[in-house]
Amino acid sequence: MIFFLDTGIVEEIRTASEWGIVDGVTTNPSLIAKTGRSQRDVIKEITTIIDGPISAEVLSMDVKGMLREAEELASIHPNVVIKLPMTEQGISACKILAGQKIKTNVTLCFSPVQALLAAKAQATYISPFVGRLDDVSQDGIGLIREIRAIFDNYGFETQILAASIRHPMHVRDCALAGADVGTMPFSVMKSLYRHPLTDKGLTQFLEDFNKAKK
């Protein structure tokens, strides 16, 4: 399973990159806004830290505007992936960009049929929002399973990028359900290392070692 860090905070990306498990980065307008910087500047700096896919989202709602923004964002670096909304216009732009060999990430997916549309438009990634579905008492992990089954049925190459991951259980369940990628906040990625028995065991090993030295 590929790991993406879902953030616009460069300091978090620098720290996580040292762990050796970060394969890419996803951003969105809300995450970029928190930085107080322009999207172009943030994305450009991220490309100097992470050698992998970096999703940058368009803000236009019409196809012409999406394509114009996509061209500008794609010019930043070859690793930039254009993030498009799951709308009629977004899917149309996705198909056009696929024809231009520009990688895309269709976001805000909440149903298997939406994922199917993105795959038919040759999206590089489709981003189902697991946590947001759970928030409204729907089965986020079940959506991942259904998309996996559909893509496997028809041999679609679009990768399932599980988004809105809130905790380690989401990471585990998405991996078991067959997600190709999991994107998560820095806090969630850091928590994957933690387990009380690991901490307890390390403490015991050190205590025993120190006793043996005396």
ZISUL-V820557 format. One record per helix or strand of 2 or more residues. SS is the DSSP state (@ for helix, = for strand). FROM is the first residue (numbers start at 1). LEN is the number of residues. If there is no record, write none. Layout:
# ZISUL-V820557
ss=SS from=FROM len=LEN
ss=SS from=FROM len=LEN
This chain:
# ZISUL-V820557
ss== from=2 len=5
ss=@ from=10 len=8
ss== from=24 len=3
ss=@ from=29 len=7
ss=@ from=39 len=9
ss== from=54 len=4
ss=@ from=63 len=12
ss== from=80 len=6
ss=@ from=88 len=12
ss== from=104 len=6
ss=@ from=112 len=9
ss== from=125 len=5
ss=@ from=130 len=6
ss=@ from=140 len=15
ss== from=159 len=7
ss=@ from=168 len=10
ss== from=181 len=4
ss=@ from=186 len=6
ss=@ from=196 len=18
